[in-house]
Amino acid sequence: MDTVTTAEIRAAIRAIPDYPKPGIMFRDITTLLGNARVFRGAIEQLVAPWAGERIDRVAGIEARGFILGGAVAHQLTAGFVPVRKKGKLPHQTVSIAYSLEYGIDHMEMHRDAVQPGERILLVDDLIATGGTACAAVQLLRQQGAEVVAACFIVDLPDLGGSGRLERLGTAVRKLVTFAGD
Ligand code: AMP
């Protein structure tokens, strides 16, 4: 297959105004996932910096991070670790609180999901304020893992999330940006 361009990745993401509430431009990646060529090309581009490097596991953030993270893990021959909303995982968990627009939530992973010193890639579909991804980085670090980078298809730079992650010392990989959101 020929190389997928950034313009093609951008064009494969559907924009839905005022979803889930007025003023939000929702970036819907289901249209990208449904396009075999662009889906494969986007995964190949996400993992390109780590081809041939040791990545022990990929941690995916519920729920779209599961779809992308599973594909990334397969591509890198790495394990996959789900980072989930509170109360969804069946075994003993570790959890971290993080701020939502209104109030606090918790994300969890299994206590034995990563081992100290493991090299982890964090994956989600999109970074906005960075609250979700920063909490996931902290949760993984609390277990002694090294978060090699956080990878996203979409960055909304005006919301400052990638800067927040970089200030935590986490490298950020993103494929497209939508400014003005
Ligand atoms: P944040 O914690 O603010 O970086 O928000 C990131 C999480 O919320 C990701 O899991 C995204 O899937 C979701 N999200 C936030 N804003 C949007 C948006 N405009 N379009 C699609 N998903 C979004």
Backbone and ligand atoms as CSV (ligand in chain L), in Angstrom:
chain,resi,resn,atom,element,x,y,z
A,1,MET,N,N,0.849,-1.211,0.000
A,1,MET,CA,C,0.000,0.000,0.000
A,1,MET,C,C,0.879,1.254,0.000
A,2,ASP,N,N,0.455,2.288,-0.719
A,2,ASP,CA,C,1.240,3.520,-0.731
A,2,ASP,C,C,1.057,4.281,0.586
A,3,THR,N,N,1.947,5.249,0.799
A,3,THR,CA,C,1.937,5.952,2.078
A,3,THR,C,C,0.704,6.843,2.219
A,4,VAL,N,N,0.112,6.799,3.392
A,4,VAL,CA,C,-1.041,7.656,3.696
A,4,VAL,C,C,-0.510,9.021,4.135
A,5,THR,N,N,-1.069,10.089,3.572
A,5,THR,CA,C,-0.588,11.425,3.912
A,5,THR,C,C,-1.325,11.969,5.145
A,6,THR,N,N,-0.703,12.977,5.750
A,6,THR,CA,C,-1.348,13.649,6.882
A,6,THR,C,C,-2.684,14.235,6.459
A,7,ALA,N,N,-2.740,14.761,5.226
A,7,ALA,CA,C,-4.000,15.341,4.725
A,7,ALA,C,C,-5.088,14.274,4.638
A,8,GLU,N,N,-4.704,13.056,4.251
A,8,GLU,CA,C,-5.695,11.976,4.173
A,8,GLU,C,C,-6.183,11.570,5.563
A,9,ILE,N,N,-5.269,11.542,6.526
A,9,ILE,CA,C,-5.665,11.195,7.899
A,9,ILE,C,C,-6.639,12.257,8.419
A,10,ARG,N,N,-6.278,13.491,8.203
A,10,ARG,CA,C,-7.123,14.611,8.649
A,10,ARG,C,C,-8.511,14.539,8.008
A,11,ALA,N,N,-8.529,14.257,6.690
A,11,ALA,CA,C,-9.805,14.220,5.960
A,11,ALA,C,C,-10.669,13.030,6.379
A,12,ALA,N,N,-10.032,11.975,6.932
A,12,ALA,CA,C,-10.780,10.767,7.327
A,12,ALA,C,C,-11.460,10.930,8.694
A,13,ILE,N,N,-11.167,12.035,9.395
A,13,ILE,CA,C,-11.767,12.271,10.720
A,13,ILE,C,C,-12.982,13.183,10.535
A,14,ARG,N,N,-14.119,12.709,11.016
A,14,ARG,CA,C,-15.372,13.476,10.834
A,14,ARG,C,C,-15.523,14.494,11.969
A,15,ALA,N,N,-15.946,15.698,11.627
A,15,ALA,CA,C,-16.185,16.734,12.645
A,15,ALA,C,C,-17.675,16.846,12.895
A,16,ILE,N,N,-18.063,16.766,14.165
A,16,ILE,CA,C,-19.484,16.874,14.512
A,16,ILE,C,C,-19.663,18.067,15.453
A,17,PRO,N,N,-20.242,19.169,14.919
A,17,PRO,CA,C,-20.392,20.366,15.755
A,17,PRO,C,C,-21.392,20.137,16.879
A,18,ASP,N,N,-21.132,20.773,18.002
A,18,ASP,CA,C,-22.067,20.806,19.144
A,18,ASP,C,C,-22.375,19.412,19.700
A,19,TYR,N,N,-21.383,18.515,19.680
A,19,TYR,CA,C,-21.545,17.194,20.295
A,19,TYR,C,C,-20.380,16.979,21.268
A,20,PRO,N,N,-20.613,16.491,22.464
A,20,PRO,CA,C,-21.893,16.103,23.070
A,20,PRO,C,C,-22.699,17.267,23.626
A,21,LYS,N,N,-22.159,18.498,23.486
A,21,LYS,CA,C,-22.951,19.649,23.956
A,21,LYS,C,C,-22.566,20.885,23.151
A,22,PRO,N,N,-23.384,21.922,23.203
A,22,PRO,CA,C,-23.111,23.109,22.387
A,22,PRO,C,C,-21.699,23.654,22.603
A,23,GLY,N,N,-21.067,24.039,21.509
A,23,GLY,CA,C,-19.739,24.637,21.596
A,23,GLY,C,C,-18.595,23.658,21.431
A,24,ILE,N,N,-18.861,22.359,21.501
A,24,ILE,CA,C,-17.805,21.352,21.334
A,24,ILE,C,C,-17.804,20.856,19.888
A,25,MET,N,N,-16.627,20.851,19.260
A,25,MET,CA,C,-16.464,20.244,17.941
A,25,MET,C,C,-15.889,18.852,18.172
A,26,PHE,N,N,-16.747,17.842,18.041
A,26,PHE,CA,C,-16.309,16.474,18.335
A,26,PHE,C,C,-15.557,15.928,17.129
A,27,ARG,N,N,-14.377,15.383,17.352
A,27,ARG,CA,C,-13.558,14.788,16.291
A,27,ARG,C,C,-13.777,13.287,16.340
A,28,ASP,N,N,-14.554,12.810,15.372
A,28,ASP,CA,C,-15.033,11.428,15.358
A,28,ASP,C,C,-14.091,10.574,14.521
A,29,ILE,N,N,-13.342,9.668,15.188
A,29,ILE,CA,C,-12.380,8.837,14.441
A,29,ILE,C,C,-13.006,7.559,13.888
A,30,THR,N,N,-14.304,7.321,14.116
A,30,THR,CA,C,-14.890,6.070,13.592
A,30,THR,C,C,-14.807,6.028,12.067
A,31,THR,N,N,-14.833,7.185,11.429
A,31,THR,CA,C,-14.713,7.217,9.962
A,31,THR,C,C,-13.295,6.834,9.527
A,32,LEU,N,N,-12.299,7.213,10.315
A,32,LEU,CA,C,-10.916,6.787,10.035
A,32,LEU,C,C,-10.781,5.278,10.250
A,33,LEU,N,N,-11.362,4.776,11.344
A,33,LEU,CA,C,-11.262,3.340,11.644
A,33,LEU,C,C,-11.926,2.505,10.554
A,34,GLY,N,N,-12.967,3.054,9.940
A,34,GLY,CA,C,-13.698,2.318,8.918
A,34,GLY,C,C,-13.015,2.306,7.559
A,35,ASN,N,N,-11.949,3.071,7.426
A,35,ASN,CA,C,-11.215,3.171,6.153
A,35,ASN,C,C,-9.937,2.331,6.287
A,36,ALA,N,N,-9.940,1.149,5.661
A,36,ALA,CA,C,-8.849,0.183,5.876
A,36,ALA,C,C,-7.477,0.799,5.614
A,37,ARG,N,N,-7.364,1.520,4.513
A,37,ARG,CA,C,-6.061,2.054,4.117
A,37,ARG,C,C,-5.582,3.128,5.106
A,38,VAL,N,N,-6.483,4.025,5.493
A,38,VAL,CA,C,-6.074,5.117,6.383
A,38,VAL,C,C,-5.845,4.584,7.806
A,39,PHE,N,N,-6.676,3.623,8.237
A,39,PHE,CA,C,-6.480,3.026,9.567
A,39,PHE,C,C,-5.083,2.402,9.641
A,40,ARG,N,N,-4.752,1.564,8.662
A,40,ARG,CA,C,-3.427,0.916,8.685
A,40,ARG,C,C,-2.313,1.953,8.619
A,41,GLY,N,N,-2.472,2.953,7.733
A,41,GLY,CA,C,-1.431,3.969,7.579
A,41,GLY,C,C,-1.242,4.780,8.853
A,42,ALA,N,N,-2.341,5.109,9.526
A,42,ALA,CA,C,-2.240,5.887,10.764
A,42,ALA,C,C,-1.516,5.079,11.843
A,43,ILE,N,N,-1.821,3.791,11.958
A,43,ILE,CA,C,-1.134,2.957,12.961
A,43,ILE,C,C,0.350,2.864,12.626
A,44,GLU,N,N,0.664,2.669,11.360
A,44,GLU,CA,C,2.084,2.575,10.969
A,44,GLU,C,C,2.822,3.866,11.306
A,45,GLN,N,N,2.169,5.001,11.078
A,45,GLN,CA,C,2.837,6.277,11.390
A,45,GLN,C,C,2.973,6.489,12.892
A,46,LEU,N,N,1.953,6.069,13.645
A,46,LEU,CA,C,2.049,6.235,15.107
A,46,LEU,C,C,3.249,5.481,15.671
A,47,VAL,N,N,3.485,4.265,15.180
A,47,VAL,CA,C,4.527,3.423,15.779
A,47,VAL,C,C,5.908,3.644,15.169
A,48,ALA,N,N,5.975,4.382,14.059
A,48,ALA,CA,C,7.237,4.475,13.307
A,48,ALA,C,C,8.457,4.803,14.174
A,49,PRO,N,N,8.369,5.730,15.153
A,49,PRO,CA,C,9.581,6.056,15.911
A,49,PRO,C,C,10.120,4.887,16.741
A,50,TRP,N,N,9.287,3.869,16.990
A,50,TRP,CA,C,9.711,2.774,17.885
A,50,TRP,C,C,9.927,1.460,17.160
A,51,ALA,N,N,9.925,1.519,15.835
A,51,ALA,CA,C,10.191,0.288,15.072
A,51,ALA,C,C,11.582,-0.213,15.464
A,52,GLY,N,N,11.666,-1.455,15.867
A,52,GLY,CA,C,12.963,-2.033,16.242
A,52,GLY,C,C,13.410,-1.706,17.650
A,53,GLU,N,N,12.643,-0.883,18.381
A,53,GLU,CA,C,12.989,-0.598,19.781
A,53,GLU,C,C,12.177,-1.475,20.710
A,54,ARG,N,N,12.654,-1.603,21.947
A,54,ARG,CA,C,11.910,-2.423,22.906
A,54,ARG,C,C,10.741,-1.636,23.497
A,55,ILE,N,N,9.526,-2.074,23.216
A,55,ILE,CA,C,8.336,-1.583,23.911
A,55,ILE,C,C,7.700,-2.812,24.551
A,56,ASP,N,N,7.573,-2.821,25.869
A,56,ASP,CA,C,7.051,-4.012,26.544
A,56,ASP,C,C,5.530,-4.095,26.421
A,57,ARG,N,N,4.875,-2.956,26.667
A,57,ARG,CA,C,3.410,-2.969,26.601
A,57,ARG,C,C,2.888,-1.623,26.105
A,58,VAL,N,N,1.684,-1.711,25.567
A,58,VAL,CA,C,0.952,-0.513,25.160
A,58,VAL,C,C,-0.219,-0.374,26.124
A,59,ALA,N,N,-0.380,0.809,26.712
A,59,ALA,CA,C,-1.519,1.072,27.590
A,59,ALA,C,C,-2.521,1.912,26.815
A,60,GLY,N,N,-3.762,1.433,26.706
A,60,GLY,CA,C,-4.797,2.148,25.967
A,60,GLY,C,C,-5.852,2.675,26.917
A,61,ILE,N,N,-6.291,3.911,26.661
A,61,ILE,CA,C,-7.277,4.551,27.535
A,61,ILE,C,C,-8.677,4.282,26.996
A,62,GLU,N,N,-9.569,3.818,27.883
A,62,GLU,CA,C,-10.953,3.519,27.507
A,62,GLU,C,C,-11.608,4.737,26.860
A,63,ALA,N,N,-12.345,4.594,25.755
A,63,ALA,CA,C,-12.574,3.343,25.057
A,63,ALA,C,C,-11.887,3.337,23.678
A,64,ARG,N,N,-11.749,4.512,23.066
A,64,ARG,CA,C,-11.164,4.508,21.715
A,64,ARG,C,C,-9.682,4.171,21.765
A,65,GLY,N,N,-9.048,4.408,22.912
A,65,GLY,CA,C,-7.652,4.008,23.072
A,65,GLY,C,C,-7.472,2.500,23.072
A,66,PHE,N,N,-8.561,1.741,23.323
A,66,PHE,CA,C,-8.467,0.281,23.245
A,66,PHE,C,C,-8.312,-0.165,21.792
A,67,ILE,N,N,-9.078,0.472,20.908
A,67,ILE,CA,C,-9.069,0.061,19.497
A,67,ILE,C,C,-7.699,0.373,18.896
A,68,LEU,N,N,-7.258,1.614,19.111
A,68,LEU,CA,C,-5.973,2.031,18.542
A,68,LEU,C,C,-4.819,1.331,19.245
A,69,GLY,N,N,-4.905,1.239,20.560
A,69,GLY,CA,C,-3.820,0.632,21.340
A,69,GLY,C,C,-3.653,-0.846,21.013
A,70,GLY,N,N,-4.752,-1.544,20.762
A,70,GLY,CA,C,-4.661,-2.950,20.382
A,70,GLY,C,C,-3.908,-3.111,19.070
A,71,ALA,N,N,-4.229,-2.238,18.115
A,71,ALA,CA,C,-3.547,-2.298,16.812
A,71,ALA,C,C,-2.066,-1.927,16.959
A,72,VAL,N,N,-1.774,-0.922,17.788
A,72,VAL,CA,C,-0.381,-0.505,18.006
A,72,VAL,C,C,0.406,-1.633,18.680
A,73,ALA,N,N,-0.197,-2.273,19.675
A,73,ALA,CA,C,0.481,-3.373,20.388
A,73,ALA,C,C,0.788,-4.508,19.424
A,74,HIS,N,N,-0.184,-4.848,18.588
A,74,HIS,CA,C,0.022,-5.920,17.613
A,74,HIS,C,C,1.175,-5.571,16.676
A,75,GLN,N,N,1.185,-4.349,16.214
A,75,GLN,CA,C,2.214,-3.900,15.261
A,75,GLN,C,C,3.623,-3.954,15.880
A,76,LEU,N,N,3.703,-3.689,17.195
A,76,LEU,CA,C,5.010,-3.649,17.867
A,76,LEU,C,C,5.345,-4.966,18.566
A,77,THR,N,N,4.461,-5.949,18.447
A,77,THR,CA,C,4.610,-7.209,19.191
A,77,THR,C,C,4.801,-6.909,20.684
A,78,ALA,N,N,3.937,-6.057,21.193
A,78,ALA,CA,C,3.943,-5.696,22.622
A,78,ALA,C,C,2.655,-6.212,23.259
A,79,GLY,N,N,2.640,-6.271,24.585
A,79,GLY,CA,C,1.410,-6.596,25.300
A,79,GLY,C,C,0.475,-5.391,25.312
A,80,PHE,N,N,-0.772,-5.624,25.732
A,80,PHE,CA,C,-1.737,-4.521,25.824
A,80,PHE,C,C,-2.295,-4.448,27.240
A,81,VAL,N,N,-2.402,-3.231,27.766
A,81,VAL,CA,C,-2.932,-2.985,29.109
A,81,VAL,C,C,-4.104,-2.012,29.016
A,82,PRO,N,N,-5.295,-2.424,29.445
A,82,PRO,CA,C,-6.420,-1.484,29.444
A,82,PRO,C,C,-6.398,-0.569,30.673
A,83,VAL,N,N,-6.535,0.734,30.424
A,83,VAL,CA,C,-6.715,1.712,31.507
A,83,VAL,C,C,-8.190,2.095,31.452
A,84,ARG,N,N,-8.932,1.780,32.539
A,84,ARG,CA,C,-10.393,1.819,32.461
A,84,ARG,C,C,-11.013,2.780,33.453
A,85,LYS,N,N,-12.278,3.074,33.207
A,85,LYS,CA,C,-13.052,3.841,34.177
A,85,LYS,C,C,-13.250,2.988,35.420
A,86,LYS,N,N,-13.519,3.665,36.526
A,86,LYS,CA,C,-13.632,3.010,37.833
A,86,LYS,C,C,-14.643,1.862,37.814
A,87,GLY,N,N,-14.246,0.754,38.424
A,87,GLY,CA,C,-15.187,-0.341,38.653
A,87,GLY,C,C,-15.366,-1.315,37.506
A,88,LYS,N,N,-14.570,-1.203,36.463
A,88,LYS,CA,C,-14.776,-2.059,35.282
A,88,LYS,C,C,-13.845,-3.268,35.255
A,89,LEU,N,N,-12.754,-3.207,36.005
A,89,LEU,CA,C,-11.763,-4.290,35.917
A,89,LEU,C,C,-12.018,-5.320,37.015
A,90,PRO,N,N,-11.885,-6.615,36.709
A,90,PRO,CA,C,-12.319,-7.647,37.645
A,90,PRO,C,C,-11.324,-7.989,38.756
A,91,HIS,N,N,-10.036,-7.744,38.553
A,91,HIS,CA,C,-9.026,-8.169,39.527
A,91,HIS,C,C,-8.633,-6.961,40.391
A,92,GLN,N,N,-7.629,-7.135,41.268
A,92,GLN,CA,C,-7.166,-6.021,42.118
A,92,GLN,C,C,-6.640,-4.876,41.258
A,93,THR,N,N,-7.018,-3.669,41.615
A,93,THR,CA,C,-6.647,-2.515,40.786
A,93,THR,C,C,-5.836,-1.481,41.570
A,94,VAL,N,N,-5.149,-0.624,40.827
A,94,VAL,CA,C,-4.602,0.627,41.358
A,94,VAL,C,C,-5.356,1.734,40.639
A,95,SER,N,N,-5.555,2.860,41.331
A,95,SER,CA,C,-6.368,3.897,40.703
A,95,SER,C,C,-5.781,5.276,40.952
A,96,ILE,N,N,-6.217,6.219,40.125
A,96,ILE,CA,C,-5.786,7.612,40.288
A,96,ILE,C,C,-6.979,8.513,40.023
A,97,ALA,N,N,-7.063,9.582,40.816
A,97,ALA,CA,C,-8.142,10.553,40.627
A,97,ALA,C,C,-7.709,11.582,39.588
A,98,TYR,N,N,-8.650,12.056,38.797
A,98,TYR,CA,C,-8.339,13.142,37.875
A,98,TYR,C,C,-9.563,14.031,37.716
A,99,SER,N,N,-9.309,15.274,37.321
A,99,SER,CA,C,-10.388,16.271,37.256
A,99,SER,C,C,-11.108,16.191,35.930
A,100,LEU,N,N,-12.412,16.210,36.000
A,100,LEU,CA,C,-13.239,16.391,34.813
A,100,LEU,C,C,-13.725,17.827,34.828
A,101,GLU,N,N,-14.478,18.185,33.812
A,101,GLU,CA,C,-14.977,19.556,33.763
A,101,GLU,C,C,-15.783,19.873,35.029
A,102,TYR,N,N,-16.650,18.910,35.402
A,102,TYR,CA,C,-17.394,19.074,36.650
A,102,TYR,C,C,-17.020,17.908,37.555
A,103,GLY,N,N,-16.158,18.148,38.543
A,103,GLY,CA,C,-15.867,17.114,39.533
A,103,GLY,C,C,-14.665,16.259,39.206
A,104,ILE,N,N,-14.628,15.110,39.883
A,104,ILE,CA,C,-13.448,14.235,39.891
A,104,ILE,C,C,-13.891,12.855,39.425
A,105,ASP,N,N,-13.030,12.158,38.700
A,105,ASP,CA,C,-13.284,10.757,38.384
A,105,ASP,C,C,-12.018,9.966,38.697
A,106,HIS,N,N,-12.117,8.648,38.561
A,106,HIS,CA,C,-10.954,7.791,38.807
A,106,HIS,C,C,-10.731,6.898,37.605
A,107,MET,N,N,-9.475,6.652,37.269
A,107,MET,CA,C,-9.173,5.626,36.265
A,107,MET,C,C,-8.340,4.543,36.941
A,108,GLU,N,N,-8.461,3.350,36.408
A,108,GLU,CA,C,-7.857,2.195,37.076
A,108,GLU,C,C,-7.144,1.295,36.073
A,109,MET,N,N,-6.173,0.554,36.595
A,109,MET,CA,C,-5.639,-0.582,35.838
A,109,MET,C,C,-5.354,-1.692,36.839
A,110,HIS,N,N,-5.174,-2.884,36.333
A,110,HIS,CA,C,-4.862,-3.994,37.228
A,110,HIS,C,C,-3.500,-3.768,37.887
A,111,ARG,N,N,-3.437,-4.126,39.156
A,111,ARG,CA,C,-2.220,-3.945,39.954
A,111,ARG,C,C,-1.024,-4.657,39.331
A,112,ASP,N,N,-1.278,-5.804,38.711
A,112,ASP,CA,C,-0.172,-6.598,38.139
A,112,ASP,C,C,-0.032,-6.395,36.622
A,113,ALA,N,N,-0.627,-5.312,36.091
A,113,ALA,CA,C,-0.641,-5.145,34.622
A,113,ALA,C,C,0.711,-4.726,34.054
A,114,VAL,N,N,1.486,-3.970,34.834
A,114,VAL,CA,C,2.834,-3.585,34.376
A,114,VAL,C,C,3.829,-3.859,35.493
A,115,GLN,N,N,5.071,-4.084,35.109
A,115,GLN,CA,C,6.136,-4.368,36.066
A,115,GLN,C,C,7.117,-3.193,36.103
A,116,PRO,N,N,7.786,-2.986,37.256
A,116,PRO,CA,C,8.767,-1.897,37.338
A,116,PRO,C,C,9.802,-2.007,36.216
A,117,GLY,N,N,10.111,-0.871,35.620
A,117,GLY,CA,C,11.145,-0.834,34.583
A,117,GLY,C,C,10.628,-1.113,33.185
A,118,GLU,N,N,9.383,-1.533,33.065
A,118,GLU,CA,C,8.867,-1.804,31.716
A,118,GLU,C,C,8.701,-0.519,30.927
A,119,ARG,N,N,8.936,-0.644,29.631
A,119,ARG,CA,C,8.804,0.502,28.715
A,119,ARG,C,C,7.423,0.443,28.069
A,120,ILE,N,N,6.651,1.523,28.325
A,120,ILE,CA,C,5.234,1.544,27.957
A,120,ILE,C,C,4.972,2.685,26.981
A,121,LEU,N,N,4.131,2.409,25.978
A,121,LEU,CA,C,3.568,3.487,25.143
A,121,LEU,C,C,2.123,3.686,25.578
A,122,LEU,N,N,1.736,4.905,25.807
A,122,LEU,CA,C,0.352,5.233,26.144
A,122,LEU,C,C,-0.368,5.662,24.854
A,123,VAL,N,N,-1.596,5.176,24.657
A,123,VAL,CA,C,-2.320,5.478,23.412
A,123,VAL,C,C,-3.749,5.927,23.715
A,124,ASP,N,N,-4.175,7.008,23.075
A,124,ASP,CA,C,-5.579,7.398,23.060
A,124,ASP,C,C,-5.863,8.029,21.696
A,125,ASP,N,N,-7.134,8.259,21.397
A,125,ASP,CA,C,-7.440,8.807,20.071
A,125,ASP,C,C,-7.094,10.286,19.976
A,126,LEU,N,N,-7.287,11.022,21.101
A,126,LEU,CA,C,-7.229,12.483,21.017
A,126,LEU,C,C,-6.762,13.049,22.341
A,127,ILE,N,N,-5.961,14.118,22.285
A,127,ILE,CA,C,-5.611,14.845,23.502
A,127,ILE,C,C,-6.182,16.251,23.419
A,128,ALA,N,N,-6.904,16.617,24.480
A,128,ALA,CA,C,-7.526,17.948,24.539
A,128,ALA,C,C,-6.837,18.723,25.675
A,129,THR,N,N,-7.411,18.710,26.890
A,129,THR,CA,C,-6.761,19.397,28.006
A,129,THR,C,C,-5.592,18.591,28.574
A,130,GLY,N,N,-5.565,17.308,28.282
A,130,GLY,CA,C,-4.490,16.454,28.791
A,130,GLY,C,C,-4.771,15.858,30.158
A,131,GLY,N,N,-5.913,16.194,30.756
A,131,GLY,CA,C,-6.209,15.666,32.092
A,131,GLY,C,C,-6.208,14.144,32.135
A,132,THR,N,N,-6.820,13.528,31.130
A,132,THR,CA,C,-6.919,12.072,31.088
A,132,THR,C,C,-5.535,11.442,30.910
A,133,ALA,N,N,-4.795,11.923,29.922
A,133,ALA,CA,C,-3.497,11.318,29.617
A,133,ALA,C,C,-2.487,11.550,30.744
A,134,CYS,N,N,-2.492,12.747,31.352
A,134,CYS,CA,C,-1.542,13.010,32.449
A,134,CYS,C,C,-1.817,12.067,33.618
A,135,ALA,N,N,-3.097,11.821,33.909
A,135,ALA,CA,C,-3.426,10.900,35.001
A,135,ALA,C,C,-2.945,9.495,34.672
A,136,ALA,N,N,-3.124,9.078,33.424
A,136,ALA,CA,C,-2.671,7.732,33.030
A,136,ALA,C,C,-1.150,7.615,33.143
A,137,VAL,N,N,-0.428,8.662,32.759
A,137,VAL,CA,C,1.043,8.642,32.890
A,137,VAL,C,C,1.422,8.479,34.360
A,138,GLN,N,N,0.740,9.234,35.228
A,138,GLN,CA,C,1.072,9.153,36.661
A,138,GLN,C,C,0.758,7.774,37.229
A,139,LEU,N,N,-0.355,7.195,36.797
A,139,LEU,CA,C,-0.732,5.858,37.264
A,139,LEU,C,C,0.325,4.830,36.851
A,140,LEU,N,N,0.763,4.904,35.605
A,140,LEU,CA,C,1.787,3.961,35.117
A,140,LEU,C,C,3.104,4.165,35.845
A,141,ARG,N,N,3.468,5.422,36.073
A,141,ARG,CA,C,4.735,5.700,36.779
A,141,ARG,C,C,4.680,5.224,38.221
A,142,GLN,N,N,3.501,5.345,38.846
A,142,GLN,CA,C,3.364,4.862,40.232
A,142,GLN,C,C,3.657,3.378,40.329
A,143,GLN,N,N,3.447,2.658,39.237
A,143,GLN,CA,C,3.737,1.214,39.215
A,143,GLN,C,C,5.182,0.950,38.796
A,144,GLY,N,N,5.954,2.014,38.609
A,144,GLY,CA,C,7.377,1.861,38.300
A,144,GLY,C,C,7.681,1.743,36.822
A,145,ALA,N,N,6.663,1.914,35.979
A,145,ALA,CA,C,6.887,1.789,34.533
A,145,ALA,C,C,7.511,3.074,33.980
A,146,GLU,N,N,8.195,2.911,32.861
A,146,GLU,CA,C,8.727,4.072,32.133
A,146,GLU,C,C,7.789,4.351,30.957
A,147,VAL,N,N,7.158,5.523,30.958
A,147,VAL,CA,C,6.274,5.874,29.840
A,147,VAL,C,C,7.148,6.503,28.754
A,148,VAL,N,N,7.396,5.725,27.713
A,148,VAL,CA,C,8.326,6.154,26.660
A,148,VAL,C,C,7.733,7.331,25.885
A,149,ALA,N,N,6.428,7.272,25.617
A,149,ALA,CA,C,5.741,8.360,24.915
A,149,ALA,C,C,4.245,8.152,25.017
A,150,ALA,N,N,3.516,9.228,24.744
A,150,ALA,CA,C,2.059,9.158,24.649
A,150,ALA,C,C,1.701,9.474,23.194
A,151,CYS,N,N,0.848,8.635,22.599
A,151,CYS,CA,C,0.557,8.728,21.160
A,151,CYS,C,C,-0.922,8.980,20.931
A,152,PHE,N,N,-1.213,9.889,20.033
A,152,PHE,CA,C,-2.596,10.263,19.722
A,152,PHE,C,C,-2.724,10.454,18.218
A,153,ILE,N,N,-3.916,10.165,17.703
A,153,ILE,CA,C,-4.172,10.534,16.307
A,153,ILE,C,C,-4.325,12.059,16.229
A,154,VAL,N,N,-5.079,12.648,17.188
A,154,VAL,CA,C,-5.449,14.066,17.118
A,154,VAL,C,C,-4.954,14.827,18.340
A,155,ASP,N,N,-4.393,16.007,18.102
A,155,ASP,CA,C,-4.068,16.956,19.176
A,155,ASP,C,C,-4.895,18.225,18.949
A,156,LEU,N,N,-5.530,18.698,20.021
A,156,LEU,CA,C,-6.199,20.004,19.969
A,156,LEU,C,C,-5.284,20.979,20.716
A,157,PRO,N,N,-4.352,21.623,20.012
A,157,PRO,CA,C,-3.270,22.351,20.688
A,157,PRO,C,C,-3.748,23.520,21.538
A,158,ASP,N,N,-4.885,24.109,21.157
A,158,ASP,CA,C,-5.356,25.272,21.912
A,158,ASP,C,C,-5.736,24.901,23.342
A,159,LEU,N,N,-6.005,23.625,23.591
A,159,LEU,CA,C,-6.413,23.199,24.932
A,159,LEU,C,C,-5.221,22.808,25.812
A,160,GLY,N,N,-4.031,22.775,25.228
A,160,GLY,CA,C,-2.810,22.726,26.028
A,160,GLY,C,C,-2.378,21.364,26.545
A,161,GLY,N,N,-3.052,20.297,26.153
A,161,GLY,CA,C,-2.751,18.981,26.725
A,161,GLY,C,C,-1.366,18.467,26.392
A,162,SER,N,N,-0.934,18.636,25.144
A,162,SER,CA,C,0.386,18.089,24.803
A,162,SER,C,C,1.479,18.828,25.562
A,163,GLY,N,N,1.292,20.137,25.785
A,163,GLY,CA,C,2.251,20.884,26.605
A,163,GLY,C,C,2.293,20.365,28.036
A,164,ARG,N,N,1.115,20.042,28.583
A,164,ARG,CA,C,1.068,19.512,29.957
A,164,ARG,C,C,1.827,18.195,30.062
A,165,LEU,N,N,1.629,17.344,29.048
A,165,LEU,CA,C,2.336,16.050,29.061
A,165,LEU,C,C,3.840,16.256,28.963
A,166,GLU,N,N,4.254,17.187,28.090
A,166,GLU,CA,C,5.687,17.425,27.921
A,166,GLU,C,C,6.284,17.975,29.208
A,167,ARG,N,N,5.526,18.787,29.927
A,167,ARG,CA,C,6.035,19.307,31.207
A,167,ARG,C,C,6.167,18.193,32.250
A,168,LEU,N,N,5.400,17.120,32.075
A,168,LEU,CA,C,5.570,15.942,32.939
A,168,LEU,C,C,6.769,15.099,32.506
A,169,GLY,N,N,7.412,15.506,31.407
A,169,GLY,CA,C,8.564,14.749,30.915
A,169,GLY,C,C,8.183,13.611,29.989
A,170,THR,N,N,6.994,13.683,29.404
A,170,THR,CA,C,6.531,12.620,28.509
A,170,THR,C,C,6.584,13.104,27.066
A,171,ALA,N,N,7.250,12.356,26.213
A,171,ALA,CA,C,7.262,12.682,24.787
A,171,ALA,C,C,5.866,12.476,24.221
A,172,VAL,N,N,5.465,13.338,23.295
A,172,VAL,CA,C,4.117,13.265,22.715
A,172,VAL,C,C,4.244,13.031,21.220
A,173,ARG,N,N,3.502,12.016,20.736
A,173,ARG,CA,C,3.431,11.780,19.290
A,173,ARG,C,C,1.985,11.977,18.850
A,174,LYS,N,N,1.786,12.849,17.876
A,174,LYS,CA,C,0.431,13.064,17.361
A,174,LYS,C,C,0.523,13.168,15.849
A,175,LEU,N,N,-0.561,12.773,15.167
A,175,LEU,CA,C,-0.510,12.742,13.710
A,175,LEU,C,C,-1.113,13.980,13.084
A,176,VAL,N,N,-2.209,14.487,13.650
A,176,VAL,CA,C,-2.820,15.712,13.099
A,176,VAL,C,C,-3.226,16.645,14.223
A,177,THR,N,N,-3.244,17.936,13.922
A,177,THR,CA,C,-3.718,18.915,14.902
A,177,THR,C,C,-4.904,19.677,14.301
A,178,PHE,N,N,-5.831,20.023,15.167
A,178,PHE,CA,C,-6.922,20.907,14.763
A,178,PHE,C,C,-6.864,22.108,15.687
A,179,ALA,N,N,-6.411,23.230,15.154
A,179,ALA,CA,C,-6.315,24.448,15.949
A,179,ALA,C,C,-7.674,25.137,15.946
A,180,GLY,N,N,-7.908,25.938,16.950
A,180,GLY,CA,C,-9.138,26.705,17.024
A,180,GLY,C,C,-10.286,25.971,17.681
A,181,ASP,N,N,-9.973,24.801,18.309
A,181,ASP,CA,C,-11.025,24.035,19.013
A,181,ASP,C,C,-10.857,24.185,20.503
L,1,AMP,P1,P,-8.681,15.566,27.847
L,1,AMP,O1,O,-8.579,14.800,29.149
L,1,AMP,O2,O,-9.302,16.913,28.009
L,1,AMP,O3,O,-7.352,15.621,27.114
L,1,AMP,O4,O,-9.717,14.774,26.943
L,1,AMP,C1,C,-9.291,13.656,26.229
L,1,AMP,C2,C,-10.349,12.586,26.193
L,1,AMP,O5,O,-11.635,13.095,25.900
L,1,AMP,C3,C,-10.004,11.576,25.107
L,1,AMP,O6,O,-10.268,10.266,25.598
L,1,AMP,C4,C,-10.904,11.960,23.953
L,1,AMP,O7,O,-11.414,10.804,23.321
L,1,AMP,C5,C,-12.041,12.784,24.570
L,1,AMP,N1,N,-12.259,14.078,23.880
L,1,AMP,C6,C,-12.046,15.314,24.402
L,1,AMP,N2,N,-12.366,16.289,23.525
L,1,AMP,C7,C,-12.774,15.669,22.396
L,1,AMP,C8,C,-13.205,16.135,21.091
L,1,AMP,N3,N,-13.290,17.441,20.799
L,1,AMP,N4,N,-13.524,15.197,20.172
L,1,AMP,C9,C,-13.440,13.884,20.458
L,1,AMP,N5,N,-13.042,13.377,21.642
L,1,AMP,C10,C,-12.705,14.258,22.610
